[in-house]
Amino acid sequence: MLAPEQLANLYKAHRKDPVLSIYLDADQTDFAERGKWRIALKTAVAQERERVGDPERFDRAFEFLREPLEEKEGGFLSGKGWVGFATHEGLIHSESLPVPMPNLVRWEDGLRVAPYTRALKQARPVVAVVIDSRRARILRYRMGRLSQQNYLEADTYLGDLSDVNAGKVASTHSGIRGETGTDAAQRLLDVERGRLVTRVAEEVRSEVDRDGLLVIGGVDRTVDALEEALGDFARDRRRVRGSLSFDMSDAELRTEVEAGASDISDALQSELVDRLLNAARSDGDACLGEEETERALVEGRVDTLVIADSFHRASSDRADHFEGAAFEHGASVVEVGRGAGDVLQSEAGGVGALLRYRVR
């Protein structure tokens, strides 16, 4: 996939050019559906061609995008999605994507980037840690795939510590003097657990990206120690999930990590919507509703555009143009769903923005 800055450069280079943007859903595995994407493409191209005022240039642009698809004519598209951009003068970019895409064909000034930016959000990596007193697995989850990044073990070989330090002098009182082998073993285990936790914390700090999420699970006592060792690092982007354990299969781990990441995302979205609503109501640097948000986008004042999933479903073209305008001015875009999306829909018609400054 293109890096965000690469996509931004393409967008800026062609923002005033008529561009044909095509997105295709390639997420089919049934052999009977191997040509489904071709039918969707043919239908969408025909509908868009009827709408545009310059079908000749549209046709030339489509020919440039047809070429990279010709080799796929006999079967499935690779990946789960496909995207291509072209002008009547040549191909801009095309690629298979590892995430599902909507079937969409648009001829308009500039690239239709909103579906691609949503795909980039799905590509955000999640780091998971499963830890007990002796070992730790550090995993990375991205685009539906779970892979192991590292496996760490504590040095827990203790030799024969069976009461080697116990005093053997006869005594008239109960108990024995000195440190028992059990006590010595436990002390050494505690030391090694501490070293393991320190190593894992260092690995996590290097593995978790600036916007990445962190899911932690395992034995409670060691998890608590890891939480303490991490301190404020990624505090709002990490969660402890008690159901994670070493006994799980990779498929079970993937399900748990997905659920943990979803919990973190929901919490972050709710916090963002609360901050947006509070700022707007207190006459701060925020705005609510389509009209005010569109004006702020046109004037380049938006820092973070917030759109509810329901707004996007109801007005997909308008939502995409909002996101394109935000992208053009270097603003962040956050789509919120479920509880946070419902609140934003109810309070602001599904759209609002945190602003760089407010015109008063």
N, C-alpha and C positions, 0 to 999 in steps of 0.2 A: 504494500500500500504506500501511497505518497505520504511523506511527512507533512504536517500542517503547514510548514513554511513553503514546501514545494507546491502544495495546492493553492496557497495564497498567491504565489508568484504567477501561476497559470491564470488565476482569477483576475489579477490586476492587469496582466498582459492582454487579456481579451474582454475586458469588461464592457467595451463599447462596440465589440464585434458581434454580429449575429452568429450565434453558436447553436449547434444541434447537440443536445445532451440526451444520452440514452442510458437508462438503467434497466437491468433485466434480473428477474428472479431466477436463479439457477439452482435452487435448493430442491432438486428432485432426485430421488433414488430409484423409483419404480421404473423399470424398463419401458413400460407402456407410456410413460410420460416424457420420454427422451426428446420429443419434438415440441413439447408444450411451450417452451420459450419462443420458438419460431412463430407459433400462432399468435402469442401475445405481442411479439414485436411487429408482425405484419398488421395487426389490428390497430395498435397504437400509432404506428407510422402513418397509416391511412387517415386516421382521425386528425392527427396533427397537421398533415399536409393540407387537408381541407381548410384548416383554420388559418394558416399562414398566408401572408400576402405576396410572398415571393417563392413560389414552388420550385422555380428553376434552381435557385441557389440552395434551397432545401434539399433537392434531389442530389446535387453535387456533393453536399456535405454528407448525405446518407451513404453515397457510394464509398466515401473514404472510411466510413464506419462499417460498411458491409464487408470490406476486405478482411479485417481481422476475425470476422465471424464466419467466413466461408469454410474454414477448416473444421468448424463445429457442426456443419450442416447435417452430418450423418448421425449425431448422437447428442450426449449431454454436454452442456457447458461445464468447464472446469470450475472448481470453487463453488461457492454458494450464491454468488452474485456476479454481475458483470457491469462495467461502466465504460462509456466512451464519449469523448468530446471531439467535435470537428467543426470547422467553418467550411465555406464553399471553396476555400483555397487549399485546405489540407487537414490531415489528422492532427489533433492536439495531443490526445492521450487516450489509451484504452488499456484495460487490464481486467483480469478476474479478481474477485474479492472473496475473502474468507468468511464473510457474513452475508446473510440474505438481504436482498435489495427489493424495493418495489418495482413493478413494471411501469416505467415512466419514459415518455418521449416528449421533449420540449425544444422548440425553436424560439429563441429570444436573445436579447442582448446580454452577453455574458454567460458564463457557465452556471448551470444549476448545481450549486455545491451543497445544498442542505442535506440531501441523502448521504453524501460522502462524509460530511462532518459528523453525522449521526453514527456512521460506521466507525469513524475514528474514536468516538466515545466508547463504542463497544469493545474497541481494541485495548482499552485501559487495563493494564495488568493487575492481577491480584496476587499477593504473596501470602502463602499459608504456612504456619508453623505448627507441627505436632510434636510435643515434647513431654518427656517424663524425666525421672532422675538420672537415667543412664544414656539416653539417646535423643536425637532430634532429627526430624525430617523437615527440610525447607523446600516448599513446592511453589511453583508458579502456575497460575491459571490465566489463560488468555484465549479469547475467542472460542470457548468451549473445550479447550484442550488443557489437560493438567500434566505438568512435567516436573520431575524432581530436579532441583537445583543443587542440593547438597544433603549429605547425611553425616551427622556428627555423633561421636560417642564419647562418653566420659571414660576415664581410666579407672575402672572399678575393680581391677585385680588386687585383692587384699592379702593373699597368702593365708597362712594359718594364724589367725588372731584369737584362737580359742583361749581366752583368759590368760594370755601370756604376761600381762602386766599385773595380774592379781597377786596380792600378798599371800604367802603361804605360812605365815607365823600363826601359831595356835592362839586362839583368842577366846575369852569368856563371854564375848558379846556376839550377837548375830551379825551377819554380813561379812564382807571381805574388804581388805584394804586395796588401794590402787584402782587403776582403771581396768575394767573387765574387757575381754576381747570384743564383746558386743558393743560396749561403749566406744571403743577405739574404732571399730568398723563403721559405726554410725557417724563418728566424727569425720573419718576419711571420706565417707560417702557424701556428707554435707559439703566438704571442701570441693570434691570433684563435681558435685552438682552446681556449686557456685561457679566453678570454672567453665562448665558446659553452658550455663546461662549467659555468662559474659561473652563467650564465643558466638553463641546464637544471636545475642543482641547486636554484636558487631556485624555479623552476616546480614541481619535484617536491615540495618541502617544502610548497607551498601546495595541491597537488593530492591528495596521499596523506592519507586520513583517518586518524584515530587508530588504527583497527583495520584499515586497508586494507593491501593487499599491493602489492609493487613488483617488477616483472620488468624487467631491463635486458639489452640486447643491442646488437651492432654491431661496430665495429672495436675490437680488443683494447686498443690503446694509449689510445684515447679513453674506452673503458669503464672502464679502470683509473683514469684521471684523474677520471672522474665518481664512482667508488666512493670515491676519496680525498676529493673535495669534499663528499660526503654524510656522511662520518665515521660516527658512531654512529646517525644518523637511520634509524629503521626497520630496524636491522641484522638483527634476527631475523625480519623480515617481508619481506625482499627477497632476490632471487636473480639471479645473472647467468646468462643462457641464451645460450650462444655461437652457437646456430643461428639466432638472430634476425638479419635483415638487411633492407636497403632493397629488395632484389630480390624480396621475397616479395609475393604478392598478399594482399589483406585476409583472405581465407579461410585462407591459410597462416599469417598472423600470428595470427589468432584461435586456431588450433589450438596454436600454440607458446605463446601467452600462457596458454591454459587449462592446458597441461601444466606451465608454470612455476608457476602458482598452485597447482596440485595438489601439486607438489613441496614448496612452502612449507608448505601445510596439513598434509601428511604429517609433515614435520619438526616442526612446532609441536605436533601431536597426540602424537607419540612423546615429545617433551620433557615435555609435560604429564603423560602417563601415568607416565613415569619419576619425575617429581617427586612424583606422588600415591603411588606404591608406596613410594618411599624414605621419605616423610614418615610413612606409616602403619606401616611396619616399624620405624621409629625412635621410635615412640610420639609422633609429632608431631601437628599439627593436621590430621588426615586420617582417613578411615575407608574400609573396603572391604566389599563384599558388600551384599546387599539389606536384611538386617535392620538393620545399623548405619546404613546410609544412610537408610533410611526413618525411623528414630528421629531422626536428625539433621535431616531435613527437617521433621518434625512440630514439633520444638523450635526451628526457625528458625536453626539453627547453620551451615547450608551456605553457603559462599562460592561454590564452583564445583562443580556437579554434572557428573560425567563418565560417559557412557553409551556402551557399545559398540553398533555397528549390529546385531550378532548378538543382543544382549539385546532390542533394540527389535523385531526380527523375530520373536523367540520369544514375547515378552510385550508386545505393542504397547499394550494398554490400561494395563497397569501402568507401562510406561515413560512413557506420556503423563501419567499421574497424578503420577509422580515429577517430571516436567518442569513440570507445572502448580504443584506445591507449591513448587518452586524459584522459579518465576516470581512466585508470590504474595509471597515473602519477599525479592524483589530479588536473588536469586542468579543467577549466570551458568550457562548450560547449554552443554556441549560434547559433541557426538556424535562418536565416533572410529571410524574404519573401517580396513580393511586391516591392516597390521602392528600398529599401536597398539591397534586393537580386538581383535585376536587375543590380544595380551598381556593386556589387561584382562579378557577373557573367561576366559583360563586362570588368571590369578592372583586374580581377585576376583569371578568369576561374571558379569562384564560391567558392573558398576556400582560407583562409589565417589564420594567427594567430598573436596575440600579444604574445611576448616572455618574458620569465623570464630574459634571456640575449641573446645576439647575438654573434655568432662566427664570428670574423672578420679576 
